[in-house]
Amino acid sequence: MAILLVPGFMADETLWNDMLPALERFGPVVHADLRHDTSVEAMARRVLETAPPSFLLVGFSMGGYVARAIARQAPERVRALVLVATSTRPDTPSLQKRKGAIGAAAPSIAFSGLSRVAVASSLHPKQRDNEAMIECVRAMGVRLGGEVFRRQSMLDRPGDLERSHEIRCPTLVVAAAEDRLRSIDEAREMAAAIPGAVLEVVEDSGHMIPIEAPERLLDIVVPWLAAHEG
């Protein structure tokens, strides 16, 4: 059974590096490409064009919005869904304002990756001085570049809580106890709205669970996927 991994904002396939050996036990690993499109639904359509006929689906953060759109657009192809550090809520007014400022900025402005402060704010407080981890996150953004940054920054993420009932596959919601970007309450409301969804919490981790706590994430995800891959 193939497993399709959907990364988050300004993250590439290296987000999952520490998890790949364990995930490859399920079959071929396919990485979603979120570099080109300007809406969640368009991203989902592009992913489905090249995705295997059926697959296990894992979405992280922004990728969770895309993963849910994939599950709605092609429910017959998604065997099971894992949503990591994500939400069903729409962008806040402050985030919409920030997006407008980014959109108004000249495309020629040089992009040198996400700021160290921005990256540190996504991590557990104990990791705020972990230069190797901060650079790991920053390097993904540098590789994706300025055009992708502007495109993903302008992406409209409408709330889809009211559409949660459309997801019919087995669903696992994973939240981080110390996530300063996505709250436990957001994870709880998402899990409650998706029929039959299960909620698990990774302790002692910030938002970037696949990088901060890959082994603990695998301890949750692998047994659950194994029980639902058939």
C-alpha positions as CSV (number, residue, x, y, z in Angstrom):
1,M,0.0,0.0,0.0
2,A,1.4,3.4,-1.0
3,I,1.7,6.1,1.5
4,L,1.2,9.7,0.4
5,L,2.9,12.4,2.5
6,V,1.7,16.0,2.3
7,P,4.0,18.6,3.8
8,G,3.2,21.9,5.5
9,F,3.9,25.6,4.8
10,M,7.4,26.0,3.3
11,A,8.3,22.4,4.0
12,D,9.6,19.9,1.5
13,E,10.0,16.1,1.4
14,T,12.9,16.3,3.9
15,L,10.3,17.1,6.6
16,W,9.8,13.3,6.8
17,N,13.4,12.1,6.7
18,D,13.5,10.7,10.2
19,M,10.3,8.8,9.7
20,L,10.9,7.3,6.2
21,P,12.4,4.0,7.2
22,A,9.4,3.2,9.4
23,L,6.9,4.4,6.9
24,E,8.4,2.6,4.0
25,R,7.3,-0.7,5.6
26,F,3.8,0.1,4.2
27,G,5.0,0.4,0.6
28,P,6.1,3.1,-1.8
29,V,6.3,6.6,-0.3
30,V,5.0,9.4,-2.5
31,H,5.5,13.1,-1.7
32,A,2.9,15.7,-2.6
33,D,4.0,18.7,-4.5
34,L,2.4,21.9,-3.1
35,R,4.7,24.4,-4.9
36,H,2.5,25.5,-7.8
37,D,-1.1,26.2,-6.8
38,T,-2.9,29.1,-5.2
39,S,-5.8,27.3,-3.5
40,V,-6.2,24.2,-1.3
41,E,-8.6,22.6,-3.8
42,A,-6.2,23.1,-6.7
43,M,-3.3,21.6,-4.7
44,A,-5.4,18.6,-3.9
45,R,-6.3,18.1,-7.6
46,R,-2.7,18.3,-8.7
47,V,-1.7,15.7,-6.1
48,L,-4.4,13.4,-7.2
49,E,-3.3,13.6,-10.8
50,T,-0.1,11.7,-10.1
51,A,-1.0,9.8,-6.9
52,P,-1.3,6.0,-6.8
53,P,-4.8,4.5,-7.4
54,S,-5.2,4.0,-3.6
55,F,-3.1,5.1,-0.7
56,L,-2.7,5.9,3.0
57,L,-2.6,9.7,3.4
58,V,-0.7,11.8,5.9
59,G,-1.0,15.6,6.0
60,F,1.0,18.0,8.2
61,S,-0.2,21.5,9.2
62,M,-1.1,23.3,5.9
63,G,-0.9,19.8,4.3
64,G,-3.7,18.8,6.6
65,Y,-6.0,21.2,4.8
66,V,-4.9,19.7,1.5
67,A,-5.2,16.1,2.7
68,R,-8.8,16.7,3.8
69,A,-9.5,18.1,0.3
70,I,-8.0,15.0,-1.2
71,A,-10.2,12.8,0.9
72,R,-13.2,14.8,-0.1
73,Q,-12.3,14.8,-3.9
74,A,-11.4,11.1,-4.1
75,P,-12.9,9.3,-1.1
76,E,-12.6,5.9,-2.9
77,R,-8.8,6.2,-3.2
78,V,-8.0,7.1,0.5
79,R,-7.7,4.1,2.7
80,A,-6.9,6.0,5.9
81,L,-6.1,9.5,6.8
82,V,-3.6,11.0,9.4
83,L,-3.8,14.7,10.2
84,V,-0.8,16.1,12.1
85,A,-0.7,19.5,13.8
86,T,-3.4,21.0,11.7
87,S,-6.8,22.6,12.0
88,T,-10.2,23.1,10.3
89,R,-10.4,26.7,11.3
90,P,-10.1,29.6,8.7
91,D,-7.3,32.1,8.7
92,T,-7.5,34.7,11.5
93,P,-8.0,38.4,10.5
94,S,-4.4,39.1,11.6
95,L,-3.1,36.3,9.4
96,Q,-5.2,37.6,6.5
97,K,-3.7,41.0,7.0
98,R,-0.1,39.6,7.0
99,K,-0.9,37.7,3.8
100,G,-2.0,41.0,2.2
101,A,1.2,42.6,3.1
102,I,3.2,39.8,1.6
103,G,1.2,40.0,-1.6
104,A,1.8,43.7,-1.8
105,A,5.6,43.3,-1.5
106,A,7.6,43.5,-4.7
107,P,8.3,40.0,-6.1
108,S,11.9,41.1,-6.6
109,I,12.5,41.3,-2.9
110,A,15.2,38.7,-2.1
111,F,14.0,35.7,-0.1
112,S,16.5,34.1,2.2
113,G,14.3,31.7,4.0
114,L,12.0,31.9,7.0
115,S,13.4,34.0,9.8
116,R,15.1,32.3,12.8
117,V,12.5,33.9,15.1
118,A,9.6,32.6,13.0
119,V,11.1,29.1,13.0
120,A,11.9,29.1,16.7
121,S,8.3,30.1,17.4
122,S,7.1,26.9,15.8
123,L,9.2,24.7,18.0
124,H,8.9,23.7,21.6
125,P,10.4,26.4,23.9
126,K,13.2,24.1,24.9
127,Q,14.3,24.0,21.2
128,R,14.5,27.7,20.7
129,D,18.3,27.6,20.8
130,N,18.6,24.3,18.9
131,E,20.5,25.7,15.9
132,A,20.6,22.4,14.0
133,M,16.8,22.0,14.3
134,I,16.2,25.6,13.3
135,E,18.5,25.4,10.3
136,C,16.8,22.1,9.3
137,V,13.5,24.0,9.1
138,R,14.9,27.1,7.5
139,A,16.8,25.1,4.8
140,M,13.5,23.6,3.5
141,G,12.2,27.2,2.9
142,V,15.5,28.2,1.2
143,R,15.2,25.3,-1.2
144,L,11.6,26.1,-2.1
145,G,12.5,29.8,-2.7
146,G,10.8,33.1,-2.8
147,E,8.1,32.4,-5.4
148,V,6.8,29.4,-3.4
149,F,6.9,31.5,-0.2
150,R,4.8,34.2,-1.8
151,R,2.4,31.7,-3.3
152,Q,1.9,29.7,-0.1
153,S,1.7,32.8,2.0
154,M,-1.2,34.1,-0.1
155,L,-3.0,30.8,0.0
156,D,-6.5,31.2,1.3
157,R,-7.3,28.5,3.9
158,P,-11.0,28.7,4.4
159,G,-12.4,26.8,7.4
160,D,-13.8,23.4,6.5
161,L,-15.2,22.2,9.9
162,E,-18.7,22.1,8.4
163,R,-17.5,19.7,5.7
164,S,-15.8,17.3,8.2
165,H,-18.7,14.8,7.9
166,E,-17.8,14.2,4.2
167,I,-14.6,12.4,5.3
168,R,-15.5,8.7,5.6
169,C,-12.2,7.0,5.8
170,P,-10.6,6.0,9.2
171,T,-9.0,9.2,10.5
172,L,-6.3,9.8,13.1
173,V,-5.7,13.3,14.5
174,V,-2.4,14.0,16.1
175,A,-1.7,17.2,18.1
176,A,1.4,18.4,19.9
177,A,1.0,19.3,23.6
178,E,3.2,22.4,23.3
179,D,2.1,23.6,19.8
180,R,2.0,27.4,19.8
181,L,0.6,27.6,16.2
182,R,-2.2,25.1,16.5
183,S,-4.0,24.5,19.8
184,I,-5.3,21.3,21.4
185,D,-8.8,22.7,21.2
186,E,-8.5,22.9,17.4
187,A,-7.4,19.3,17.3
188,R,-10.3,18.3,19.6
189,E,-12.9,20.0,17.5
190,M,-11.5,18.5,14.3
191,A,-11.5,15.0,15.7
192,A,-15.0,15.4,17.1
193,A,-16.4,16.6,13.7
194,I,-14.9,13.8,11.6
195,P,-16.9,10.6,11.9
196,G,-15.1,8.0,14.0
197,A,-11.8,10.0,14.2
198,V,-9.3,9.3,17.0
199,L,-7.2,12.0,18.7
200,E,-3.7,11.4,20.1
201,V,-1.4,13.9,21.7
202,V,2.4,14.0,21.4
203,E,3.8,15.3,24.7
204,D,6.8,17.6,24.9
205,S,6.8,18.8,21.3
206,G,6.0,22.0,19.4
207,H,4.4,22.3,16.1
208,M,7.1,20.7,14.0
209,I,6.4,17.2,15.3
210,P,8.0,15.2,12.3
211,I,11.3,17.0,13.1
212,E,11.0,17.5,16.8
213,A,9.6,14.1,17.9
214,P,9.7,11.7,15.0
215,E,10.0,8.6,17.1
216,R,7.1,9.5,19.3
217,L,5.0,10.4,16.3
218,L,5.8,7.0,14.7
219,D,4.9,5.2,17.9
220,I,1.4,6.6,17.4
221,V,1.1,6.5,13.6
222,V,2.6,3.2,12.6
223,P,0.4,0.9,14.7
224,W,-2.7,2.9,13.7
225,L,-1.8,2.7,10.0
226,A,-1.0,-1.0,10.3
227,A,-4.5,-1.6,11.7
228,H,-6.1,0.3,8.8
229,E,-4.0,-0.5,5.7
230,G,-6.0,-3.5,4.6
